[in-house]
Amino acid sequence: MAKTTSLRCRVLEGKDLPAKDVSGSSDPYCVVKVDNEVVARTATVWKSLNPFWGEEITLRLPRGFHSLTIYVLDEDTIGQDDVIGKVSLSHQQISAEPRGIDRWLSLAPVNPNQEVQGEIHLELRVPEQGHPRVLSCHLIQARDLAPRDPSGSSDPFGRVSCCGHTLETAVIKKTRFPHWDEVLEFELPEGELGEAVLSVEVWDWDIVGKNDFLGRVRPSGHTGMGQGPGGTAETPVAQRAQPWLSWRR
């Protein structure tokens, strides 16, 4: 672990979070810190005590880092956001799990006198030794999606697949114009590099029953615009000053 400079962190979901809003619910999101530096933030899941984030982050860890902490907060449109709790893992705890961590972890209080409840499902994985190639897909936004819910809107999320691997973005509630701005990364063995085909699908999340398919795009080496039955998704893939889709060793 001492020589490792990266860590795959998946903030998957939470359950049994406390209600922080007068409506009896919360609008939870997570902030990821390495020591005292904020390195990532998930999307907010509105009006849920059992949120699903499903976000994967590649962390660049300094060799001498001390701890990785995930804070769960309730977003407020007025005033400061409420802190729900945290999960903190030391360098030693992460090093003691050579195969990584994939389990539910109970939230701990941020302040000693704070009462806390709830858990988050966290997955941590140290990349294998060596330097596998990584395909990064920056899924930015979609527009003009079909309304699939009785309210006349949708709850869209992106599903990106490549060489048998699939990752998903967070769900954006009640919009036909979602803005994800998420980077999804695929580690691919050398034998799969020549056959790498990226497929980006957009789905409407449903709390009851099956999710609804909205559309698909298969980008090539340019800015991909794909029209599916539910609208248009945009995934810039051209190599520019800051490439959106790139190979990395």
Disulfide bonds with the S-S distance in Angstrom:
none
